[in-house]
Amino acid sequence: MSRKILTKDQAVEVLNRLGNEYPDAKCQLEHVNVWQLLVATVLSAQTTDVSVNQVTPDLFAAYTGPEELGNALPEDVEQYIKRIGMYHQKAKNIISLSARIASDFGGEVPRSRADLESLPGVGRKTANVVLAEGFGEQQIAVDTHVFRVSNRIGLVHEKDVEHTEQALIKKLPHERLTESHHLLIFHGRRCCHARKPECERCCLNGLCQENI
C-alpha cells in the first residue's frame, strides 16, 4: 500500500503547529551582511551552525570583505577554520568565491541563482539560503533535516533532495517557503532526530504519517 501524503491544508496545519512550537525559528548563522552569510553557509556544509559561529568572528575580523579574503593564502585562512570539517577545501572555496565576487561582481554578492551557483563551493542549497536570507526571496533550502523531516512526516515522498525541494514548492504556500525551511530544521534538530525521534512529545502527533 502506498504511503499517504498530506494534503495542502494538512501541510499548512503542520506549519502552524511547528510555528507555535518553535517561535524562535530563524537562520542560526551569525552574519552582518550577505557576503558573510554566503561564506558562513559554505563553511556550514556537513558542520553544525554552532561550530561555524565559533570560527567566523575571528575570520571576519581578519578578512573584512571579499577583496581581503580573496587575496588571502589558504594556509592563513585554514588557521581560522581548522576546527570545522573539510577545512582545507572550504578555505580554498571561500577564498576563490570571494576573489570572484571582488573581480567579477564589483565586490557585491550576485543576486541571481545562476551567478551564485557559478561561485566555487556554492550549490543549490547554499544559493537558496543566500537568496532567502540575504535577498528576501521565498526559497526552501533542503538540507539533511528538511529532507528527513518532510519525507518522514508525509509532507512529500521523494527519494532525493532535488525532487523533495520541487515537491515542497508545490505543496507549501509560496509566502511561507523560507519560514518552512527554518521550522523543519528546528524540528529535525530538537525533536524529529534521525535515529531516535521523540515521537511521544511531538507537536505533529495525529498528522505525522510515520506513526499512523
C-alpha positions as CSV (number, residue, x, y, z in Angstrom):
1,M,0.0,0.0,0.0
2,S,1.4,3.4,-1.0
3,R,2.1,5.8,1.8
4,K,-0.3,8.6,2.4
5,I,0.8,12.2,1.6
6,L,-0.5,15.1,3.5
7,T,-2.9,17.5,1.7
8,K,-2.1,21.2,1.2
9,D,-4.5,22.0,4.1
10,Q,-2.7,19.5,6.3
11,A,0.6,20.9,5.3
12,V,-0.5,24.4,6.5
13,E,-1.5,22.8,9.8
14,V,2.0,21.3,10.1
15,L,3.5,24.7,9.6
16,N,1.1,26.3,12.1
17,R,1.9,23.7,14.7
18,L,5.6,24.0,14.1
19,G,5.4,27.8,14.3
20,N,3.8,27.5,17.7
21,E,6.4,25.0,18.8
22,Y,9.4,27.0,17.5
23,P,8.6,30.7,17.5
24,D,12.4,31.4,17.5
25,A,13.0,29.5,14.3
26,K,15.3,31.5,12.1
27,C,18.8,31.4,10.4
28,Q,21.3,30.4,13.0
29,L,24.4,31.5,11.1
30,E,25.7,34.8,12.5
31,H,26.4,37.4,9.9
32,V,26.1,41.2,9.3
33,N,26.0,41.2,5.5
34,V,25.2,39.0,2.5
35,W,28.9,38.2,1.9
36,Q,29.4,37.0,5.5
37,L,26.2,34.9,5.1
38,L,27.5,33.3,1.9
39,V,30.9,32.4,3.5
40,A,29.2,31.1,6.6
41,T,26.8,29.0,4.6
42,V,29.7,27.4,2.6
43,L,31.5,26.7,5.8
44,S,28.4,25.0,7.3
45,A,28.4,22.1,4.9
46,Q,28.5,18.9,7.0
47,T,29.2,21.0,10.0
48,T,26.9,22.5,12.7
49,D,26.0,26.1,12.7
50,V,27.2,26.3,16.2
51,S,30.7,25.3,15.1
52,V,30.7,27.8,12.2
53,N,29.7,30.6,14.6
54,Q,32.7,29.8,16.7
55,V,35.2,30.4,13.9
56,T,33.6,33.2,11.8
57,P,34.1,36.1,14.3
58,D,37.9,35.9,14.1
59,L,37.8,35.1,10.4
60,F,35.7,38.1,9.5
61,A,37.8,40.3,11.8
62,A,40.9,39.3,9.9
63,Y,39.2,39.5,6.4
64,T,36.6,42.2,6.3
65,G,35.4,41.8,2.8
66,P,35.6,39.8,-0.5
67,E,38.7,41.6,-1.7
68,E,40.6,40.9,1.6
69,L,39.6,37.3,1.7
70,G,40.1,36.8,-2.0
71,N,43.7,37.8,-1.7
72,A,44.4,35.6,1.3
73,L,46.6,32.5,1.4
74,P,44.9,29.2,2.0
75,E,47.2,28.2,4.8
76,D,46.4,31.5,6.6
77,V,42.7,31.1,6.3
78,E,42.9,27.5,7.4
79,Q,44.2,28.7,10.8
80,Y,40.9,30.3,11.4
81,I,38.6,27.5,10.3
82,K,40.6,24.3,11.1
83,R,38.2,23.3,13.9
84,I,35.4,22.6,11.4
85,G,35.2,19.7,8.9
86,M,36.8,19.7,5.4
87,Y,38.6,23.0,6.2
88,H,41.3,22.6,3.5
89,Q,38.7,22.6,0.7
90,K,36.5,25.1,2.4
91,A,39.4,27.5,2.7
92,K,40.0,27.3,-1.0
93,N,36.3,27.7,-1.8
94,I,35.8,30.8,0.3
95,I,39.0,32.4,-1.0
96,S,38.0,31.7,-4.6
97,L,34.4,32.8,-4.3
98,S,35.5,36.0,-2.6
99,A,38.0,36.7,-5.3
100,R,35.3,36.1,-8.0
101,I,32.9,38.5,-6.2
102,A,35.6,41.1,-6.0
103,S,36.7,40.8,-9.6
104,D,33.5,39.9,-11.4
105,F,30.7,41.4,-9.4
106,G,32.1,44.7,-8.1
107,G,32.5,43.3,-4.6
108,E,28.8,42.6,-4.2
109,V,27.3,39.1,-3.8
110,P,25.3,38.4,-7.0
111,R,21.5,38.3,-6.7
112,S,20.8,35.7,-9.4
113,R,20.8,31.9,-8.8
114,A,22.9,31.3,-11.9
115,D,25.6,33.7,-10.8
116,L,25.6,32.4,-7.2
117,E,25.9,28.8,-8.4
118,S,28.8,29.7,-10.6
119,L,30.9,30.5,-7.5
120,P,33.2,27.9,-6.1
121,G,31.6,25.8,-3.4
122,V,28.1,27.1,-4.0
123,G,25.4,24.6,-4.9
124,R,21.7,24.9,-5.0
125,K,21.1,24.6,-1.2
126,T,23.6,27.4,-0.5
127,A,22.2,29.6,-3.2
128,N,18.7,29.1,-1.8
129,V,19.9,30.2,1.7
130,V,21.5,33.3,0.3
131,L,18.5,34.2,-1.9
132,A,16.2,33.7,1.1
133,E,18.2,35.2,4.0
134,G,20.3,37.7,2.1
135,F,17.8,39.0,-0.5
136,G,14.4,38.2,0.9
137,E,13.2,35.7,-1.7
138,Q,10.9,32.9,-0.7
139,Q,13.1,29.8,-1.1
140,I,13.2,26.4,0.7
141,A,16.8,25.1,1.0
142,V,16.7,21.3,1.5
143,D,19.4,20.2,3.9
144,T,19.5,16.8,5.8
145,H,16.9,17.9,8.4
146,V,14.5,19.3,5.8
147,F,14.8,16.2,3.7
148,R,14.4,13.8,6.5
149,V,11.6,15.5,8.3
150,S,9.5,16.4,5.3
151,N,9.6,12.9,3.9
152,R,9.2,11.2,7.3
153,I,6.1,13.1,8.3
154,G,4.4,12.8,4.9
155,L,4.7,16.3,3.5
156,V,6.2,14.7,0.5
157,H,7.5,11.3,-0.6
158,E,10.7,11.7,-2.6
159,K,14.0,9.9,-2.9
160,D,16.4,12.8,-3.3
161,V,17.0,16.4,-2.3
162,E,16.1,17.9,-5.7
163,H,12.8,16.2,-6.0
164,T,12.0,17.0,-2.4
165,E,12.6,20.7,-3.0
166,Q,10.3,20.7,-6.0
167,A,7.6,18.8,-4.3
168,L,7.7,21.1,-1.3
169,I,7.4,24.1,-3.5
170,K,4.2,22.7,-5.0
171,K,2.8,21.6,-1.6
172,L,3.6,24.6,0.7
173,P,2.3,28.2,0.4
174,H,4.8,30.2,-1.5
175,E,4.8,33.0,1.0
176,R,5.9,30.5,3.7
177,L,8.7,28.7,1.9
178,T,11.5,30.4,3.9
179,E,9.6,30.0,7.1
180,S,9.1,26.3,6.3
181,H,12.8,25.8,5.9
182,H,13.6,27.1,9.4
183,L,10.7,25.3,11.0
184,L,11.6,21.9,9.5
185,I,15.2,22.4,10.5
186,F,14.3,23.3,14.1
187,H,12.0,20.3,14.3
188,G,14.7,18.0,13.0
189,R,17.3,19.3,15.5
190,R,15.1,19.4,18.5
191,C,12.6,16.6,18.2
192,C,12.5,14.6,14.9
193,H,16.0,13.3,15.2
194,A,17.4,10.9,12.6
195,R,17.9,7.9,14.9
196,K,15.6,8.4,17.8
197,P,12.8,10.8,17.1
198,E,10.9,11.9,20.2
199,C,7.5,11.0,18.8
200,E,5.8,10.8,22.2
201,R,6.2,14.6,22.7
202,C,5.9,15.7,19.0
203,C,3.6,18.5,18.2
204,L,2.7,16.8,14.9
205,N,1.0,13.8,16.6
206,G,-2.1,12.9,14.6
207,L,-0.7,14.4,11.4
208,C,2.7,12.7,11.0
209,Q,2.4,9.7,8.7
210,E,5.3,7.9,10.4
211,N,3.1,6.8,13.3
212,I,-0.3,6.4,11.6
